[in-house]
């Protein structure tokens, strides 16, 4: 099997798992290859947010615009060691800076060692080219 055929099979497998809205967003912003290359988990479904929020207590979050990695400082509600679950919502207005996104994901994984589900969302407001990040982490073990 050629490399191109393998890539096509990977693409088809991923596309089958996504909602119609998710497929449109991936194709609109040419994120399908990024999904495969960067191993992101793409979910465009409010059910995922509700699942995270309905669990225990939120232990850590971030909710603001970001220009570079130094802007990303997690806000702790309680001291935690591990995340039971987490979600990262990325809203971008012009184009998605994958370098910054990779750094953010790397920082989260370094701190908590967890695969982070990501929701990509776009907005039509072209007046702001910054990326807006919302990160919610639900505590698994509370440090006493």
Beta strands, then each sheet from edge to edge (+ up, - down):
strand 1: 41-42
strand 2: 58-66
strand 3: 75-76
strand 4: 80-92
strand 5: 117-122
strand 6: 131-142
sheet 1: 1+ 5+ 4+ 6- 2+ 3-
end
